[in-house]
Amino acid sequence: MTSISDDEFDRLLTEFGNTSIHLETRDAYGTATELPYMAKWANGEPDDLEWLQGWCATLRAHVAAGRSVRRARIVSEPLSDYQRWSHSIAQPMVDAGEDIRWVPRHRVSSVAIPGNDFYLLDDRLVIFLHYSGDGLGVDKTTSTDPHDITLCRTAFDAVWKLAIPHRDYKPV
């Protein structure tokens, strides 16, 4: 596996051909971009979500070009503060064309899931996301190994079958 830079990661997420699938398995993350906005949410402060508009514009461009963007979030219930916040800001991304679904963790007990969150682009490239114990991103690695691609595709498809669309998921 090869480590990639944040710039390369951003490029890959904007230049794939047809499909992007993303599996999230953690109850909390600590991205430098998100933490200040989550803190505002925790304090009951308003957020105009302007910081999300770049990603939403990218999503709209993908949809306009006929590309599919799907994300499944495996979550423990009751939701962590991070996931409650994440649910509260997901609608603009859904409106922009990302199909986001939620899966209570108890539903995936018998699903084999890779050890790290991932993106699978066009069923040809896996980007594994590596995090520290406190949820901060520490690395991103890529793989074109057919075993990794099959593992990630199979896991995502199994989770997706159990997933609840964002509009129907009621946080617990």
Backbone bond lengths (Angstrom), bond angles and torsions (degrees), N, CA, C in turn:
res aa  C-N    CA-C-N  psi(-1)  N-CA   C-N-CA  omega(-1)  CA-C   N-CA-C  phi
1 M - - - 1.452 - - 1.527 108.38 -
2 T 1.308 114.19 148.37 1.451 120.96 -176.88 1.524 110.46 -117.06
3 S 1.331 117.21 129.48 1.464 120.92 174.59 1.521 109.39 -70.52
4 I 1.331 115.20 145.49 1.462 119.91 176.84 1.535 109.56 -126.52
5 S 1.311 114.90 156.21 1.466 121.01 178.76 1.527 109.88 -79.29
6 D 1.322 115.03 166.11 1.465 119.79 175.06 1.526 110.74 -60.95
7 D 1.328 117.22 -38.65 1.467 120.42 178.97 1.533 111.51 -63.38
8 E 1.319 116.75 -41.76 1.464 120.66 178.27 1.526 110.24 -66.07
9 F 1.323 116.49 -40.63 1.460 121.38 176.90 1.531 109.88 -58.86
10 D 1.319 117.14 -49.18 1.467 121.13 178.91 1.528 110.93 -59.27
11 R 1.332 116.50 -41.41 1.463 120.12 179.26 1.530 110.73 -62.82
12 L 1.315 116.96 -44.99 1.464 120.54 -179.56 1.527 111.67 -61.70
13 L 1.339 116.79 -37.35 1.472 120.04 -179.31 1.524 112.88 -74.28
14 T 1.307 117.28 -12.02 1.465 119.33 177.98 1.522 112.59 -107.45
15 E 1.327 117.69 -15.88 1.462 119.88 -173.33 1.528 115.37 -114.23
16 F 1.330 118.63 13.48 1.467 118.60 178.34 1.536 109.23 -68.82
17 G 1.327 115.91 163.88 1.458 120.00 -173.70 1.514 115.81 -84.62
18 N 1.344 117.67 -52.75 1.461 120.64 -172.67 1.521 115.92 -131.12
19 T 1.334 117.53 -43.74 1.459 119.59 -172.79 1.520 112.35 -136.40
20 S 1.303 114.19 140.32 1.466 122.50 172.17 1.521 106.77 -129.33
21 I 1.337 115.39 123.01 1.454 119.48 173.21 1.520 107.78 -120.39
22 H 1.322 115.69 144.50 1.462 121.20 -173.93 1.526 107.96 -136.86
23 L 1.319 116.29 125.07 1.456 121.30 176.69 1.519 108.73 -111.41
24 E 1.338 115.39 124.12 1.459 122.60 176.15 1.526 108.01 -110.95
25 T 1.328 116.05 133.04 1.464 119.91 -174.66 1.523 113.84 -124.15
26 R 1.305 118.02 -6.29 1.473 121.54 -175.91 1.520 111.00 -93.06
27 D 1.314 116.21 153.29 1.460 120.77 176.38 1.519 112.70 -86.56
28 A 1.322 117.15 -15.68 1.460 119.95 179.02 1.519 109.64 -150.87
29 Y 1.310 113.65 145.88 1.459 122.46 176.45 1.516 106.85 -130.21
30 G 1.307 116.50 167.77 1.453 119.82 -179.38 1.507 112.18 -140.10
31 T 1.325 117.32 48.15 1.454 118.47 -177.42 1.522 110.56 -67.10
32 A 1.310 115.26 142.72 1.467 121.01 -179.12 1.521 111.03 -58.54
33 T 1.327 116.93 -34.37 1.464 120.24 179.80 1.518 110.71 -68.39
34 E 1.319 117.16 -43.74 1.457 120.79 -171.84 1.526 115.32 -80.34
35 L 1.320 118.14 -33.98 1.465 120.84 -171.02 1.531 114.40 -54.32
36 P 1.326 120.07 -43.36 1.470 118.09 179.50 1.537 112.62 -63.58
37 Y 1.317 117.35 -35.07 1.469 120.69 -179.15 1.522 111.25 -75.08
38 M 1.318 115.55 -35.72 1.458 118.20 175.56 1.531 110.11 -65.43
39 A 1.320 117.19 -37.00 1.466 120.94 178.35 1.527 110.04 -63.69
40 K 1.325 117.54 -40.54 1.470 120.36 176.62 1.526 109.96 -60.81
41 W 1.323 116.53 -44.91 1.466 122.08 179.51 1.533 109.76 -59.63
42 A 1.334 116.35 -45.81 1.463 120.73 -178.83 1.528 111.35 -61.79
43 N 1.323 116.32 -29.63 1.462 121.21 179.43 1.524 112.73 -89.78
44 G 1.337 116.82 3.31 1.457 120.64 179.21 1.522 113.88 75.01
45 E 1.332 116.68 17.41 1.461 120.80 -179.38 1.529 110.10 -85.23
46 P 1.324 117.65 146.44 1.467 119.98 179.02 1.531 111.66 -69.72
47 D 1.314 115.04 152.01 1.464 122.08 177.49 1.518 106.39 -138.09
48 D 1.326 117.19 120.15 1.463 120.48 -179.65 1.531 111.94 -79.25
49 L 1.326 117.27 -2.76 1.465 124.79 178.87 1.528 112.82 60.26
50 E 1.317 116.89 21.66 1.468 120.62 177.54 1.529 110.73 -56.98
51 W 1.318 116.53 -34.50 1.463 121.58 -179.14 1.527 112.74 -63.35
52 L 1.337 117.94 -18.35 1.470 122.51 178.55 1.528 113.07 -88.66
53 Q 1.306 117.45 -10.03 1.461 120.33 -170.57 1.521 113.98 -64.72
54 G 1.326 117.84 -32.51 1.468 119.78 176.97 1.522 111.33 -62.07
55 W 1.337 115.77 -45.59 1.465 119.72 178.21 1.523 110.62 -65.44
56 C 1.321 117.41 -40.93 1.464 120.43 179.19 1.529 110.92 -63.27
57 A 1.324 117.58 -37.65 1.468 120.97 177.02 1.527 110.20 -64.51
58 T 1.336 116.35 -40.38 1.466 120.30 176.57 1.524 110.57 -62.16
59 L 1.324 116.73 -42.89 1.469 120.55 178.56 1.527 111.14 -61.73
60 R 1.335 116.81 -44.60 1.471 119.76 179.05 1.525 111.13 -61.27
61 A 1.325 117.11 -38.17 1.469 120.88 178.23 1.527 110.21 -65.72
62 H 1.321 117.04 -40.68 1.478 119.57 177.49 1.529 110.25 -60.66
63 V 1.315 116.70 -47.86 1.460 120.91 -178.74 1.531 110.54 -62.40
64 A 1.326 117.12 -43.61 1.469 121.19 179.71 1.529 111.42 -61.50
65 A 1.336 116.69 -30.08 1.467 121.33 179.17 1.527 112.07 -88.51
66 G 1.339 116.97 2.31 1.465 120.54 178.32 1.516 114.43 84.16
67 R 1.326 117.67 14.66 1.466 120.76 179.19 1.529 110.01 -89.98
68 S 1.325 115.39 152.19 1.463 123.21 -179.12 1.528 109.88 -107.01
69 V 1.340 116.05 133.64 1.461 121.98 177.57 1.529 107.37 -128.10
70 R 1.351 115.65 116.46 1.466 120.62 -179.22 1.524 109.78 -127.89
71 R 1.336 114.72 144.95 1.465 121.45 178.76 1.521 108.48 -137.67
72 A 1.320 115.76 131.67 1.465 121.50 173.78 1.521 107.59 -116.42
73 R 1.328 115.09 131.91 1.459 121.37 -179.98 1.521 108.82 -115.03
74 I 1.311 116.50 115.57 1.453 121.25 174.01 1.521 106.63 -86.60
75 V 1.337 116.40 123.55 1.464 119.98 -174.43 1.522 111.56 -131.81
76 S 1.328 114.88 144.26 1.459 120.81 171.12 1.516 107.75 -80.57
77 E 1.324 115.24 148.02 1.464 120.49 176.53 1.522 108.70 -122.02
78 P 1.340 116.74 137.58 1.454 126.58 1.30 1.537 110.39 -65.29
79 L 1.342 114.11 152.95 1.458 120.33 -176.45 1.522 111.66 -63.52
80 S 1.331 114.87 146.62 1.462 120.84 170.64 1.527 108.42 -67.80
81 D 1.314 116.86 163.48 1.463 119.68 176.18 1.524 110.49 -57.46
82 Y 1.334 116.26 -40.99 1.467 118.97 179.41 1.527 110.56 -57.95
83 Q 1.329 117.46 -47.52 1.463 119.80 -176.49 1.529 111.63 -71.20
84 R 1.329 118.36 -31.35 1.469 119.05 174.24 1.526 109.90 -64.41
85 W 1.335 116.35 -42.33 1.461 120.60 176.70 1.531 110.12 -64.12
86 S 1.318 116.46 -44.84 1.463 121.32 -179.52 1.531 110.89 -59.04
87 H 1.319 116.11 -41.37 1.468 119.73 177.46 1.527 110.21 -63.63
88 S 1.318 116.08 -37.79 1.470 119.72 -176.34 1.526 113.38 -68.82
89 I 1.336 117.49 -20.81 1.472 120.16 -178.90 1.526 113.29 -109.01
90 A 1.321 118.40 4.83 1.469 121.14 -173.94 1.524 114.36 -75.66
91 Q 1.315 118.53 -27.35 1.462 120.36 -172.38 1.533 113.63 -57.29
92 P 1.332 120.63 -42.14 1.469 118.24 177.99 1.531 113.09 -59.46
93 M 1.320 117.36 -34.71 1.465 120.48 178.10 1.523 110.21 -70.39
94 V 1.323 116.59 -40.35 1.472 120.66 176.34 1.527 109.35 -62.68
95 D 1.331 116.58 -45.20 1.470 120.43 178.89 1.524 111.68 -60.94
96 A 1.339 116.87 -30.93 1.464 121.17 -179.73 1.529 112.15 -80.70
97 G 1.344 117.23 -9.79 1.463 119.36 174.31 1.512 116.78 121.98
98 E 1.337 118.62 -2.77 1.459 119.27 177.16 1.525 108.91 -82.32
99 D 1.324 116.53 128.05 1.460 121.52 177.42 1.525 107.00 -87.74
100 I 1.328 115.73 102.92 1.466 121.84 -178.51 1.519 108.27 -104.41
101 R 1.327 114.73 130.32 1.462 120.14 178.90 1.521 109.73 -130.69
102 W 1.316 114.55 153.24 1.456 123.89 -175.06 1.524 109.15 -116.83
103 V 1.324 116.06 138.92 1.457 121.15 -178.32 1.529 109.03 -132.08
104 P 1.327 117.13 110.67 1.464 117.97 173.90 1.536 109.77 -57.96
105 R 1.311 116.14 132.78 1.468 121.93 -173.26 1.525 112.91 -54.22
106 H 1.332 118.00 -34.51 1.463 119.53 -178.29 1.525 111.63 -62.98
107 R 1.325 118.18 -21.82 1.468 120.74 179.16 1.529 113.29 -74.23
108 V 1.324 117.86 -19.02 1.467 120.00 -174.13 1.527 113.15 -108.54
109 S 1.322 116.92 19.60 1.468 120.02 -177.78 1.520 113.18 -56.31
110 S 1.307 118.23 -33.00 1.465 120.05 -177.69 1.534 112.72 -104.77
111 V 1.332 117.13 18.21 1.465 121.56 177.66 1.528 108.91 -101.22
112 A 1.327 116.55 127.51 1.462 121.08 175.76 1.530 108.68 -76.32
113 I 1.327 115.76 121.86 1.460 121.91 -174.47 1.526 108.85 -123.59
114 P 1.336 117.85 136.35 1.473 119.67 176.18 1.531 111.18 -56.50
115 G 1.309 116.31 159.31 1.453 121.95 -176.91 1.514 115.18 -71.49
116 N 1.315 117.53 -11.34 1.456 120.98 -179.08 1.522 110.33 -135.75
117 D 1.337 115.66 153.33 1.459 120.47 170.70 1.525 107.89 -57.90
118 F 1.321 115.88 157.53 1.459 117.98 -179.28 1.520 111.62 -156.23
119 Y 1.312 113.97 161.55 1.461 124.64 163.27 1.516 105.55 -113.37
120 L 1.315 116.65 140.96 1.455 121.85 171.01 1.522 106.00 -120.98
121 L 1.314 115.95 118.48 1.457 121.91 -176.29 1.517 109.90 -107.19
122 D 1.324 115.21 120.88 1.468 122.66 175.69 1.522 113.95 54.59
123 D 1.334 116.76 26.96 1.471 121.46 -178.52 1.528 112.37 52.41
124 R 1.343 115.84 30.72 1.459 119.31 -179.71 1.521 114.01 -133.99
125 L 1.352 116.39 -20.50 1.457 120.01 -177.71 1.525 109.47 -139.14
126 V 1.340 115.80 126.56 1.459 121.41 174.70 1.521 107.92 -103.74
127 I 1.321 115.05 135.20 1.460 121.02 170.81 1.529 105.84 -114.53
128 F 1.328 115.59 112.24 1.465 120.49 176.63 1.525 108.25 -89.05
129 L 1.327 116.00 136.04 1.461 122.52 -179.80 1.520 108.26 -105.45
130 H 1.318 116.96 124.15 1.465 122.04 -176.39 1.521 108.78 -109.56
131 Y 1.336 115.96 134.82 1.463 122.64 -176.37 1.514 110.80 -126.74
132 S 1.328 114.96 152.73 1.465 120.52 171.56 1.530 107.64 -79.13
133 G 1.307 116.29 173.11 1.459 120.57 -179.48 1.516 113.72 -59.11
134 D 1.328 117.49 -29.25 1.463 119.73 -179.72 1.524 113.15 -91.35
135 G 1.338 116.71 8.19 1.458 120.37 173.17 1.507 115.71 93.28
136 L 1.324 118.31 2.56 1.450 120.20 177.65 1.525 110.07 -80.28
137 G 1.323 116.21 136.34 1.453 120.43 177.82 1.518 110.41 -65.97
138 V 1.337 116.60 132.68 1.461 120.49 179.83 1.524 113.05 -118.94
139 D 1.330 117.73 -19.16 1.464 119.40 179.73 1.523 109.48 -168.18
140 K 1.308 114.93 159.31 1.463 123.53 171.84 1.518 105.65 -134.36
141 T 1.334 115.92 127.50 1.462 119.61 179.14 1.520 109.38 -124.81
142 T 1.318 114.83 150.86 1.460 119.59 -179.95 1.521 110.44 -113.68
143 S 1.319 113.91 155.51 1.459 120.97 176.69 1.520 109.31 -148.42
144 T 1.311 114.88 141.41 1.464 121.49 170.84 1.526 109.92 -116.94
145 D 1.320 115.93 11.29 1.461 120.79 179.33 1.523 109.32 -61.94
146 P 1.330 118.08 126.82 1.474 120.17 -179.02 1.526 113.55 -56.28
147 H 1.338 117.71 -33.25 1.473 120.60 177.89 1.522 110.10 -63.94
148 D 1.322 117.25 -45.54 1.463 121.05 179.36 1.527 110.84 -63.21
149 I 1.304 116.49 -41.81 1.469 120.70 179.69 1.518 110.49 -63.25
150 T 1.331 116.62 -45.74 1.470 120.27 179.14 1.523 111.12 -64.37
151 L 1.332 117.13 -43.87 1.463 121.06 178.66 1.526 110.63 -57.93
152 C 1.318 116.64 -47.77 1.466 120.23 -176.89 1.523 111.32 -69.21
153 R 1.307 117.59 -41.69 1.474 120.46 179.53 1.524 109.98 -63.80
154 T 1.326 117.06 -45.60 1.466 121.55 -178.86 1.527 110.80 -63.45
155 A 1.332 116.47 -44.55 1.465 120.24 179.06 1.522 110.43 -62.38
156 F 1.329 116.89 -47.34 1.463 119.47 -178.33 1.523 110.62 -61.62
157 D 1.321 117.17 -46.03 1.472 119.86 -179.12 1.525 111.57 -60.62
158 A 1.335 117.19 -40.40 1.466 120.54 179.39 1.528 110.72 -66.26
159 V 1.317 116.86 -42.62 1.463 120.63 178.78 1.532 109.96 -66.54
160 W 1.322 116.98 -42.80 1.469 121.95 -177.42 1.529 111.52 -58.49
161 K 1.324 116.46 -37.68 1.469 120.45 179.30 1.529 112.04 -62.62
162 L 1.319 116.38 -25.80 1.460 122.22 -177.74 1.530 112.79 -98.26
163 A 1.311 115.88 -3.32 1.461 121.59 -170.89 1.525 112.78 -81.66
164 I 1.321 114.61 153.75 1.464 123.27 -179.74 1.527 107.72 -110.56
165 P 1.345 118.40 124.71 1.464 119.98 178.88 1.536 111.30 -55.68
166 H 1.315 115.87 147.46 1.469 120.99 -178.23 1.516 111.97 -49.93
167 R 1.324 117.40 -44.91 1.479 120.17 -176.41 1.530 112.16 -62.09
168 D 1.336 117.40 -24.35 1.471 121.34 -176.54 1.530 113.50 -101.73
169 Y 1.316 117.22 -14.73 1.460 119.33 -176.69 1.526 109.91 -79.63
170 K 1.296 115.44 125.07 1.463 122.49 177.54 1.517 108.46 -107.39
171 P 1.339 116.79 111.79 1.479 118.70 -178.22 1.523 112.44 -56.06
172 V 1.304 114.45 137.77 1.459 122.11 177.94 1.518 107.84 -105.24
